[in-house]
């Protein structure tokens, strides 16, 4: 009877104690979250209750398993399994706690600086994301190494591993050269402020917004909802356009081809009226000039401004559409057209083209055929 009750009491007591401690901790975190709405720390820590309870039960069972006298022939295997669970749950809990602390710090910083310096907020967000990934990777590697060291064979091979660490490091560095270069490039992007999450960039002729930055790749979301995934080393080795670098304000241009008789002053006045009615225009600049001319048309350019790349696109398309509608409705003669009239060449060497047969007629003969009238 004692052989049955002892395992039940030890295992059951460990499970019940784990559930009680987990419930009490979660209750305290919930109350703290309700009292402190200004910080998301307590709500984020509640997400760690699963690894927390797993760590508790692994600790309790590992400490009291000898008292159960259960599966005595497999003590080593059971103890090693509990140790592996303990190490894994501890690493999981550490990653969750670190993520909660980092996310809380970023949220506080963003709340205080979002309006004054949005570019710096995006920079900090990029750095925080990469730091969190680095911490997770380091904790994961340490946890796996600790798990391997629980096996006697791995501890015995430790000396030989250390002796060959230099050769293995050289071989691994050569084999993973591109991966390592991308990782260093990711750290350079994060702390060198080259590109940040939320920046508007143009890469390989594609315009989009940086959506995700990892240690090895970067994702750009284009205007048509496509995702372009590129190695981060691209941004450290090739030129690219960053429209959000410094200030997000932008200047845009709109071009039209119009007839030489186009009313330029009326177009300038209409441009100002269009921009006053456009919410995306920031009011910094407004200009309309003739930039080029051809035998049949004039090239007219409008200069407009906006606070960011999205608004400059809105301003440009609205100005282009409404100006063309204005010309078509009120000044249709200003639209470009193709001249199909017969060409009349100028006189040359005293000859003129006769309108009937197209043959040249001498000027003297024309005067004789049509003598001038004499005054009466």
Buried (B, 14 or more C-beta within 10 A) or exposed (E): EEEEEBBEEBBEEBBEEBEEBBEEBBEEBEEBBEEEEEBBBBBBBBBBBEBBBBBBBBBBBBEBBEEBEBEEEEEEEBBBBBBBBBBBBBBBBBBBBBBBBBBBBBBBBBEEBEEEEBBBBBBBBBBBBBBBBBBBEEBBEEBEEBBBEBEEEEEEEEEEEEEEEEEEEEEEEEEEEEBBBBBBBBBBBBEEBBBBBBBBBBBEEBBBBBBBBBBBBBBBBEEEEEEBEBBBBBBBEEEBEBBBBEEBBBEBEBEBBBBEEBBBEBBBEBBEEBBEEBEBBBEEEBEBEEEEEEEEBBBBBBBBBBBBBBBBBBBBEBBBEBBEEBBEEEBEEBBBEEEEEEEEEEEEEEEBBEEEEEEEBEEEEEEEEEEEEEEE
